[in-house]
Amino acid sequence: QRVSLEKGPGKRTKRRADENALAGAGTPDYRSVLDGDSPNGRCAGLNAESQSLLKVVRCLLFLSPPESAELSSFLNLTDSTNTISDEQAARIGICCDYGIDVTESVMKLVLDACKGPSPAVTKLTALTLMEHLFLSCTSGRSASIAVKDAGIVWELYDLAVYQRPATRDS
């Protein structure tokens, strides 16, 4: 609710606005893995299908460490008969530690997946995927973002820009 303060004779009085008044956007409730949040909390706000997709992509791109539960599940290492060798675990660890370069073609795949009349993924899922790709490009890691096309930057902006929810009158 919006509250206005009016000065009266020597004191302030409060007057409440009517119930239909629009409030501001408020504080954001979106958390990002790029803010330093643990990758374990990366699925906040995603539906079950999007969470599964994110886990598979993280495993396919070796963004998950070899000892993680999601990679073990992906590789079907649920019992003691299915294991990976120390050499395979070390290779996956190197890929996870160093990450992959994020190129225009990788970004375009994710951006195109959330477009059109029946998108393959939601904008929130696409944004979360992008953040996890960018995580391997943070300081201390050797991956980089290779973008020369300014159009991709604008598409990223369109993906992440705040869009005001519909008002009661619309």
N, C-alpha and C positions, 0 to 999 in steps of 0.2 A: 504494500500500500504506500501511496505517496502521502507525505505529511508536510504541510506548510507551516511555517512559524510566522506569526504576526505579532508585532509589538503592540501591547496594550498600554494602558496608563501605568508605567513603571514595572510591568512584568510581561513575560512571553506566554502566549496561549497557543495550544495546538488545535488545529482543525483538520479532521480527517477528510481525505478526498473520497469521492464516491467509489464503490466497489469495482466498477468497470474500468478504472484508470489502469493504464499499462505501466508496469514497472520496468526498470532497466534490465539489461541482460543478466545481471547478477554475476557471481563468481563462476569461472569455468569449472566443469566437473570432469574434464578430460585429462587423463594421465598418459604420459608418454614414456616409453622405454628410453628415449633420448634424454629425459630429465634426470636420469640416474636411477630410475626405478628398476627393481630386479626384473630380469626377463621372465621370472616365474609369475609375475603379476601382469604379464603382457596381454592377457586375454580379457581384461576387464571391459565390459560393455559389448562384447561380441557374442552372437548366438552360438549354439553348439556346433553347427555346420562350419561357421567361420573359424571357430577355435580349432577344429580338426584340420581345416585347410592351412591355417597358419603353422600348425605343428608339422604338417607334411612338407610345406615349403621350407621351413627352417631346417628340416632334416635333409631334403634334397640339395640344398645349397650349403650344407655343412655349417650352418649357423649355430647348431646345437653341439655342445661338447660331447665327447664319446661316452662319458660316464652318466649322461642325463637319462632320465626315465623315458622321455619322448623319443630319443634316438634308439634306445633299447627296444621300445615297443615297435618303432618303425622297422627295425632290422629283425624283428621277431626273436629277440634275445631274452625271452621270458623264462626259459628254463636253463638248466646247466648244460644241456647238450648242444645248444646253439650259442656259440661265443665267437668273438672276433679276436684275432691274434693281437699281440702287443704292437706289432708293426702296423696293422690296420688301424688300431686305436691311435697310434702316434700320428699317422697320416691324417686321420680325421681331426685330431687335435690341432695339427698345423693349419689345416684349412679353416678350422673354427677360430683359431687365434689370429690369423692374418686376414681372413675374410676374402670377399670377392670384390673386384672393381664394379661399381654400379655405372653401367653405360646407358646411353640413350635408348638402346633397344630393350634393355631390361625394364627401364622405367616405362617405356611405351607399352610393353605387354601388360603391366599392372594397370596403367591409366586406361587403356582400351577395354580392360576387363570390367570396369565399372561404368561404362558408357552405354548409351543406346536405350531402346525401349524396354528391353529385358536384360539388364546387366548380369554378368556371371557372378560378380561379387558386389557387396554394398560399398559405398564410399568409405565407411568406417573401416571395413576390412582392407580395402586398397590402401588407405592411409596407414594402417597398422603394418601392413606388409612393407610399405616404403620405409617406415621408421626402422624396421628390423634390418632392411638392406643398408640403410644409412648408419646403423649402429656399428657395422664393420669398418666404417670410414672415420670413426672418431679418433681423437688423439691417442697415440700409443699403439695404433693398429696400422697396417701398411696398405689397406685398400683405399681407393680414392673414387671420387665421383667425377665421371668424364662426360660433361655436357657442353655442347657447343651451340645447340639449337635453343634459342630463347623461347620458342613455342612450348617446349617441355616445361620450362620454368613457370610459364603462365598456366599450363595445365596442372602443375603441382599446386599453384596458388588457388586455382578454382577448386581443386580437391579439398584443400585445407581451410578455405575461407569460411568464416562464420556466416551462416544463413539464418536470419531471424525466423523463428517459428511463426506459423500463421496466427493472426490475431483473431479475436472472437468475432469481429465484424466482417472478416473476409470470407 
